[in-house]
């Protein structure tokens, strides 16, 4: 396992923190959905793309918000 260079990570994270976060409001949720849409447009299905893991993380954050805040549709 790699040792984490906290200083380097903090510098890199400061550039992303305004865009990648756990959404707590509808507005933050919409921001993440817009980010995911842009990532999908750029990456498509290319799992080797350098941003593919970021796209997956943003998707997980969106899914978590939806699980907690969006009621499931009742299918009859």
C-alpha positions, 0 to 999 in steps of 0.5 A, a space after each residue: 500500500 502506498 504511503 499517503 503524502 498528506 501535504 500533496 493530497 491536501 493540495 490536490 483536494 483543495 482544487 476538487 473540494 468545491 466540486 466533489 462532496 457529499 450532497 446534503 441539499 437539493 442544490 448540492 445534489 443537482 450540482 453533482 448530477 451536472 458534474 456526473 453528466 459532464 463526466 459521462 459526456 467526456 468518459 463514456 464507457 472508457 473504463 481506462 479513462 483517467 477520470 473513470 474512478 472519479 465518475 464512479 465516486 460521484 455516482 456513488 455520492 448521488 446514489 447515496 443522496 437518492 437512497 436517503 432523500 428520493 422516495 421510491 416509485 411505487 410500481 404496480 
